[in-house]
Amino acid sequence: MSSVETVLDRHWEAFKTQDLDGIMADYAEGSFIITNLGSFHGLDEIEGLFSDLFEEFGQDGVTMDLDQQVIHEEYAYIVWHAETPDNVYEFATDTVVIRDGAIVAQTFGGKIDPKD
């Protein structure tokens, strides 16, 4: 298993279990995430983003499945779907760049439908 795959697998498991310390251990100083909600630069902003996400994904009844994973050198791409009490994540995708065992850049996009 490559170090990129190791980091990606650990990161997915930490997200599924809302392990904030585990999530943050995957990011390098100076890393960033770009999403439709905006850009998050540095460890403090990334931690705030995941704290907010864990409020939603930490609720009872959440389902989450990884549909696809592709790794090429230092780049990893995943496709996943989920349902929370608040939203249906019909299609979600992350691309991450992992160098020296840490995430240095990430993007997220998805089709998210709020529940009424």
N, CA and C atoms as an extended XYZ file, in Angstrom:
348
Properties=species:S:1:pos:R:3:atomname:S:1:resname:S:1:resid:I:1 pbc="F F F"
N         0.855       -1.175        0.000 N   MET     1
C         0.000        0.000        0.000 CA  MET     1
C         0.897        1.234        0.000 C   MET     1
N         0.625        2.171       -0.892 N   SER     2
C         1.430        3.386       -0.969 CA  SER     2
C         1.138        4.299        0.215 C   SER     2
N         2.044        5.226        0.487 N   SER     3
C         1.799        6.180        1.571 CA  SER     3
C         0.590        7.052        1.246 C   SER     3
N         0.357        7.333       -0.032 N   VAL     4
C        -0.823        8.113       -0.423 CA  VAL     4
C        -2.085        7.330       -0.075 C   VAL     4
N        -2.104        6.062       -0.403 N   GLU     5
C        -3.271        5.231       -0.084 CA  GLU     5
C        -3.460        5.106        1.425 C   GLU     5
N        -2.382        4.976        2.163 N   THR     6
C        -2.456        4.893        3.620 CA  THR     6
C        -3.086        6.145        4.210 C   THR     6
N        -2.618        7.311        3.773 N   VAL     7
C        -3.172        8.579        4.268 CA  VAL     7
C        -4.635        8.698        3.880 C   VAL     7
N        -4.961        8.377        2.633 N   LEU     8
C        -6.342        8.490        2.164 CA  LEU     8
C        -7.271        7.575        2.958 C   LEU     8
N        -6.875        6.328        3.172 N   ASP     9
C        -7.706        5.396        3.942 CA  ASP     9
C        -7.888        5.871        5.377 C   ASP     9
N        -6.808        6.329        5.988 N   ARG    10
C        -6.881        6.826        7.371 CA  ARG    10
C        -7.795        8.048        7.447 C   ARG    10
N        -7.691        8.918        6.457 N   HIS    11
C        -8.493       10.138        6.404 CA  HIS    11
C        -9.985        9.812        6.270 C   HIS    11
N       -10.320        8.877        5.393 N   TRP    12
C       -11.717        8.470        5.203 CA  TRP    12
C       -12.286        7.896        6.507 C   TRP    12
N       -11.532        7.034        7.164 N   GLU    13
C       -11.995        6.444        8.422 CA  GLU    13
C       -12.172        7.510        9.501 C   GLU    13
N       -11.254        8.458        9.582 N   ALA    14
C       -11.363        9.533       10.572 CA  ALA    14
C       -12.588       10.398       10.294 C   ALA    14
N       -12.897       10.641        9.016 N   PHE    15
C       -14.087       11.421        8.681 CA  PHE    15
C       -15.345       10.652        9.075 C   PHE    15
N       -15.390        9.375        8.750 N   LYS    16
C       -16.579        8.575        9.065 CA  LYS    16
C       -16.844        8.505       10.563 C   LYS    16
N       -15.798        8.551       11.372 N   THR    17
C       -15.960        8.436       12.821 CA  THR    17
C       -15.884        9.789       13.538 C   THR    17
N       -15.846       10.880       12.773 N   GLN    18
C       -15.757       12.237       13.315 CA  GLN    18
C       -14.596       12.388       14.286 C   GLN    18
N       -13.455       11.848       13.898 N   ASP    19
C       -12.226       11.927       14.693 CA  ASP    19
C       -11.465       13.185       14.262 C   ASP    19
N       -11.734       14.299       14.931 N   LEU    20
C       -11.136       15.574       14.539 CA  LEU    20
C        -9.623       15.554       14.664 C   LEU    20
N        -9.103       14.971       15.735 N   ASP    21
C        -7.643       14.885       15.876 CA  ASP    21
C        -7.035       14.055       14.759 C   ASP    21
N        -7.685       12.941       14.410 N   GLY    22
C        -7.208       12.103       13.327 CA  GLY    22
C        -7.241       12.817       11.988 C   GLY    22
N        -8.304       13.559       11.747 N   ILE    23
C        -8.414       14.349       10.500 CA  ILE    23
C        -7.280       15.355       10.439 C   ILE    23
N        -7.080       16.098       11.507 N   MET    24
C        -6.089       17.174       11.489 CA  MET    24
C        -4.666       16.637       11.388 C   MET    24
N        -4.429       15.435       11.872 N   ALA    25
C        -3.095       14.836       11.779 CA  ALA    25
C        -2.702       14.556       10.331 C   ALA    25
N        -3.685       14.520        9.439 N   ASP    26
C        -3.414       14.242        8.024 CA  ASP    26
C        -2.966       15.468        7.235 C   ASP    26
N        -3.139       16.665        7.787 N   TYR    27
C        -2.835       17.895        7.041 CA  TYR    27
C        -1.469       18.469        7.404 C   TYR    27
N        -0.800       19.001        6.391 N   ALA    28
C         0.486       19.679        6.577 CA  ALA    28
C         0.231       21.145        6.934 C   ALA    28
N         1.208       21.758        7.595 N   GLU    29
C         1.166       23.209        7.799 CA  GLU    29
C         1.042       23.865        6.427 C   GLU    29
N         0.241       24.883        6.319 N   GLY    30
C         0.100       25.595        5.052 CA  GLY    30
C        -0.808       24.917        4.049 C   GLY    30
N        -1.470       23.830        4.436 N   SER    31
C        -2.382       23.150        3.519 CA  SER    31
C        -3.639       23.991        3.318 C   SER    31
N        -4.421       23.628        2.281 N   PHE    32
C        -5.652       24.351        2.004 CA  PHE    32
C        -6.686       23.417        1.397 C   PHE    32
N        -7.951       23.821        1.542 N   ILE    33
C        -9.084       23.108        0.949 CA  ILE    33
C        -9.912       24.130        0.185 C   ILE    33
N       -10.279       23.791       -1.040 N   ILE    34
C       -11.140       24.639       -1.859 CA  ILE    34
C       -12.469       23.912       -2.048 C   ILE    34
N       -13.579       24.583       -1.714 N   THR    35
C       -14.915       24.004       -1.849 CA  THR    35
C       -15.845       25.042       -2.456 C   THR    35
N       -17.067       24.621       -2.711 N   ASN    36
C       -18.081       25.566       -3.168 CA  ASN    36
C       -18.462       26.553       -2.067 C   ASN    36
N       -18.118       26.257       -0.829 N   LEU    37
C       -18.396       27.156        0.293 CA  LEU    37
C       -17.292       28.179        0.503 C   LEU    37
N       -16.185       28.002       -0.212 N   GLY    38
C       -15.057       28.907       -0.077 CA  GLY    38
C       -13.765       28.145        0.115 C   GLY    38
N       -12.708       28.893        0.353 N   SER    39
C       -11.384       28.308        0.565 CA  SER    39
C       -11.024       28.382        2.041 C   SER    39
N       -10.348       27.352        2.483 N   PHE    40
C        -9.934       27.251        3.877 CA  PHE    40
C        -8.429       27.030        3.881 C   PHE    40
N        -7.700       28.001        4.425 N   HIS    41
C        -6.240       27.987        4.381 CA  HIS    41
C        -5.676       27.816        5.780 C   HIS    41
N        -4.752       26.891        5.929 N   GLY    42
C        -4.085       26.688        7.207 CA  GLY    42
C        -4.870       25.775        8.124 C   GLY    42
N        -4.187       25.279        9.127 N   LEU    43
C        -4.765       24.275       10.012 CA  LEU    43
C        -5.947       24.794       10.826 C   LEU    43
N        -5.922       26.042       11.247 N   ASP    44
C        -7.030       26.570       12.049 CA  ASP    44
C        -8.325       26.628       11.242 C   ASP    44
N        -8.253       27.117       10.006 N   GLU    45
C        -9.458       27.198        9.173 CA  GLU    45
C        -9.954       25.810        8.784 C   GLU    45
N        -9.036       24.899        8.501 N   ILE    46
C        -9.432       23.531        8.153 CA  ILE    46
C       -10.099       22.858        9.350 C   ILE    46
N        -9.554       23.061       10.536 N   GLU    47
C       -10.177       22.492       11.735 CA  GLU    47
C       -11.586       23.042       11.935 C   GLU    47
N       -11.784       24.323       11.698 N   GLY    48
C       -13.120       24.912       11.804 CA  GLY    48
C       -14.090       24.306       10.797 C   GLY    48
N       -13.624       24.079        9.576 N   LEU    49
C       -14.462       23.456        8.554 CA  LEU    49
C       -14.913       22.072        9.009 C   LEU    49
N       -13.974       21.249        9.470 N   PHE    50
C       -14.342       19.900        9.882 CA  PHE    50
C       -15.181       19.897       11.151 C   PHE    50
N       -14.967       20.819       12.055 N   SER    51
C       -15.826       20.916       13.249 CA  SER    51
C       -17.271       21.150       12.822 C   SER    51
N       -17.469       22.046       11.854 N   ASP    52
C       -18.819       22.305       11.336 CA  ASP    52
C       -19.395       21.073       10.643 C   ASP    52
N       -18.590       20.412        9.820 N   LEU    53
C       -19.067       19.212        9.127 CA  LEU    53
C       -19.445       18.113       10.111 C   LEU    53
N       -18.674       17.973       11.181 N   PHE    54
C       -18.948       16.911       12.142 CA  PHE    54
C       -20.234       17.161       12.914 C   PHE    54
N       -20.685       18.412       13.013 N   GLU    55
C       -21.985       18.668       13.627 CA  GLU    55
C       -23.085       18.000       12.810 C   GLU    55
N       -22.967       18.056       11.486 N   GLU    56
C       -23.958       17.409       10.629 CA  GLU    56
C       -23.734       15.905       10.555 C   GLU    56
N       -22.506       15.473       10.284 N   PHE    57
C       -22.229       14.058       10.067 CA  PHE    57
C       -22.172       13.257       11.366 C   PHE    57
N       -22.201       13.911       12.513 N   GLY    58
C       -22.189       13.219       13.793 CA  GLY    58
C       -23.569       12.880       14.314 C   GLY    58
N       -24.608       13.232       13.571 N   GLN    59
C       -25.975       12.963       14.000 CA  GLN    59
C       -26.323       11.483       13.803 C   GLN    59
N       -27.339       11.035       14.526 N   ASP    60
C       -27.831        9.666       14.362 CA  ASP    60
C       -28.415        9.487       12.966 C   ASP    60
N       -28.260        8.288       12.427 N   GLY    61
C       -28.876        7.952       11.155 CA  GLY    61
C       -28.077        8.325        9.922 C   GLY    61
N       -26.840        8.766       10.076 N   VAL    62
C       -26.015        9.136        8.925 CA  VAL    62
C       -25.510        7.878        8.229 C   VAL    62
N       -25.607        7.880        6.898 N   THR    63
C       -25.006        6.815        6.104 CA  THR    63
C       -23.999        7.444        5.148 C   THR    63
N       -22.921        6.723        4.896 N   MET    64
C       -21.848        7.214        4.038 CA  MET    64
C       -21.180        6.036        3.364 C   MET    64
N       -20.977        6.154        2.042 N   ASP    65
C       -20.324        5.082        1.308 CA  ASP    65
C       -19.318        5.652        0.323 C   ASP    65
N       -18.181        5.000        0.245 N   LEU    66
C       -17.142        5.336       -0.725 CA  LEU    66
C       -17.428        4.542       -1.997 C   LEU    66
N       -17.591        5.242       -3.125 N   ASP    67
C       -17.944        4.607       -4.388 CA  ASP    67
C       -16.745        4.352       -5.297 C   ASP    67
N       -15.757        5.226       -5.248 N   GLN    68
C       -14.617        5.094       -6.152 CA  GLN    68
C       -13.394        5.734       -5.514 C   GLN    68
N       -12.242        5.139       -5.771 N   GLN    69
C       -10.970        5.699       -5.316 CA  GLN    69
C        -9.936        5.470       -6.407 C   GLN    69
N        -9.273        6.545       -6.820 N   VAL    70
C        -8.230        6.466       -7.838 CA  VAL    70
C        -7.006        7.189       -7.295 C   VAL    70
N        -5.858        6.530       -7.391 N   ILE    71
C        -4.611        7.129       -6.926 CA  ILE    71
C        -3.620        7.126       -8.073 C   ILE    71
N        -2.997        8.279       -8.280 N   HIS    72
C        -1.936        8.410       -9.278 CA  HIS    72
C        -0.832        9.266       -8.669 C   HIS    72
N         0.283        8.610       -8.380 N   GLU    73
C         1.427        9.276       -7.755 CA  GLU    73
C         0.983        9.973       -6.478 C   GLU    73
N         1.101       11.301       -6.387 N   GLU    74
C         0.743       11.994       -5.141 CA  GLU    74
C        -0.700       12.503       -5.125 C   GLU    74
N        -1.477       12.108       -6.122 N   TYR    75
C        -2.856       12.584       -6.251 CA  TYR    75
C        -3.837       11.458       -5.959 C   TYR    75
N        -4.889       11.791       -5.238 N   ALA    76
C        -5.945       10.827       -4.944 CA  ALA    76
C        -7.292       11.482       -5.224 C   ALA    76
N        -8.191       10.682       -5.770 N   TYR    77
C        -9.526       11.144       -6.143 CA  TYR    77
C       -10.521       10.141       -5.577 C   TYR    77
N       -11.532       10.642       -4.870 N   ILE    78
C       -12.584        9.751       -4.381 CA  ILE    78
C       -13.952       10.304       -4.768 C   ILE    78
N       -14.885        9.369       -4.923 N   VAL    79
C       -16.299        9.689       -5.131 CA  VAL    79
C       -17.052        8.970       -4.027 C   VAL    79
N       -17.990        9.682       -3.416 N   TRP    80
C       -18.748        9.098       -2.321 CA  TRP    80
C       -20.166        9.668       -2.302 C   TRP    80
N       -21.025        9.040       -1.523 N   HIS    81
C       -22.377        9.568       -1.314 CA  HIS    81
C       -22.739        9.364        0.157 C   HIS    81
N       -23.672       10.182        0.619 N   ALA    82
C       -24.062       10.115        2.028 CA  ALA    82
C       -25.461       10.681        2.208 C   ALA    82
N       -26.030       10.358        3.352 N   GLU    83
C       -27.294       10.964        3.744 CA  GLU    83
C       -27.219       11.277        5.227 C   GLU    83
N       -27.574       12.507        5.565 N   THR    84
C       -27.646       12.938        6.952 CA  THR    84
C       -29.094       13.336        7.225 C   THR    84
N       -29.449       13.606        8.474 N   PRO    85
C       -30.806       14.084        8.728 CA  PRO    85
C       -31.122       15.398        8.000 C   PRO    85
N       -30.077       16.154        7.624 N   ASP    86
C       -30.276       17.453        6.999 CA  ASP    86
C       -30.174       17.447        5.480 C   ASP    86
N       -29.324       16.588        4.914 N   ASN    87
C       -29.004       16.657        3.486 CA  ASN    87
C       -28.802       15.277        2.871 C   ASN    87
N       -29.014       15.236        1.550 N   VAL    88
C       -28.649       14.069        0.754 CA  VAL    88
C       -27.468       14.484       -0.110 C   VAL    88
N       -26.357       13.817        0.086 N   TYR    89
C       -25.153       14.026       -0.717 CA  TYR    89
C       -25.189       12.981       -1.822 C   TYR    89
N       -25.916       13.310       -2.900 N   GLU    90
C       -26.132       12.358       -3.984 CA  GLU    90
C       -24.818       11.981       -4.672 C   GLU    90
N       -23.975       12.969       -4.853 N   PHE    91
C       -22.674       12.767       -5.484 CA  PHE    91
C       -21.706       13.730       -4.817 C   PHE    91
N       -20.617       13.193       -4.294 N   ALA    92
C       -19.597       14.046       -3.676 CA  ALA    92
C       -18.231       13.542       -4.114 C   ALA    92
N       -17.307       14.473       -4.311 N   THR    93
C       -15.978       14.091       -4.748 CA  THR    93
C       -14.931       14.963       -4.071 C   THR    93
N       -13.833       14.332       -3.725 N   ASP    94
C       -12.678       15.030       -3.175 CA  ASP    94
C       -11.462       14.639       -4.003 C   ASP    94
N       -10.612       15.603       -4.242 N   THR    95
C        -9.295       15.355       -4.808 CA  THR    95
C        -8.287       15.879       -3.806 C   THR    95
N        -7.298       15.054       -3.486 N   VAL    96
C        -6.284       15.468       -2.518 CA  VAL    96
C        -4.895       15.279       -3.108 C   VAL    96
N        -4.004       16.149       -2.679 N   VAL    97
C        -2.589       16.046       -3.026 CA  VAL    97
C        -1.862       15.735       -1.729 C   VAL    97
N        -1.129       14.610       -1.729 N   ILE    98
C        -0.459       14.138       -0.529 CA  ILE    98
C         1.039       14.076       -0.802 C   ILE    98
N         1.793       14.828        0.004 N   ARG    99
C         3.258       14.843       -0.114 CA  ARG    99
C         3.864       14.536        1.242 C   ARG    99
N         4.847       13.676        1.235 N   ASP   100
C         5.551       13.318        2.473 CA  ASP   100
C         4.588       12.890        3.576 C   ASP   100
N         3.544       12.134        3.193 N   GLY   101
C         2.625       11.577        4.169 CA  GLY   101
C         1.589       12.527        4.725 C   GLY   101
N         1.411       13.712        4.107 N   ALA   102
C         0.431       14.678        4.606 CA  ALA   102
C        -0.310       15.323        3.443 C   ALA   102
N        -1.562       15.677        3.682 N   ILE   103
C        -2.362       16.372        2.684 CA  ILE   103
C        -1.903       17.826        2.615 C   ILE   103
N        -1.566       18.276        1.399 N   VAL   104
C        -1.150       19.665        1.209 CA  VAL   104
C        -2.213       20.480        0.490 C   VAL   104
N        -3.099       19.810       -0.268 N   ALA   105
C        -4.168       20.500       -0.984 CA  ALA   105
C        -5.339       19.541       -1.152 C   ALA   105
N        -6.548       20.110       -1.145 N   GLN   106
C        -7.757       19.297       -1.302 CA  GLN   106
C        -8.826       20.146       -1.964 C   GLN   106
N        -9.625       19.509       -2.803 N   THR   107
C       -10.821       20.151       -3.336 CA  THR   107
C       -12.015       19.264       -3.018 C   THR   107
N       -13.180       19.876       -2.920 N   PHE   108
C       -14.429       19.153       -2.703 CA  PHE   108
C       -15.489       19.736       -3.612 C   PHE   108
N       -16.316       18.874       -4.154 N   GLY   109
C       -17.497       19.291       -4.902 CA  GLY   109
C       -18.567       18.238       -4.755 C   GLY   109
N       -19.812       18.640       -4.888 N   GLY   110
C       -20.860       17.652       -4.768 CA  GLY   110
C       -22.238       18.190       -5.097 C   GLY   110
N       -23.136       17.264       -5.299 N   LYS   111
C       -24.565       17.577       -5.467 CA  LYS   111
C       -25.217       17.283       -4.128 C   LYS   111
N       -25.568       18.357       -3.436 N   ILE   112
C       -26.119       18.246       -2.082 CA  ILE   112
C       -27.525       18.826       -2.089 C   ILE   112
N       -28.498       17.995       -1.733 N   ASP   113
C       -29.890       18.433       -1.704 CA  ASP   113
C       -30.371       18.490       -0.265 C   ASP   113
N       -30.781       19.672        0.206 N   PRO   114
C       -31.315       19.778        1.561 CA  PRO   114
C       -32.628       19.018        1.675 C   PRO   114
N       -32.839       18.417        2.829 N   LYS   115
C       -34.127       17.766        3.106 CA  LYS   115
C       -35.086       18.833        3.615 C   LYS   115
N       -36.321       18.680        3.258 N   ASP   116
C       -37.325       19.663        3.716 CA  ASP   116
C       -37.992       19.245        4.986 C   ASP   116
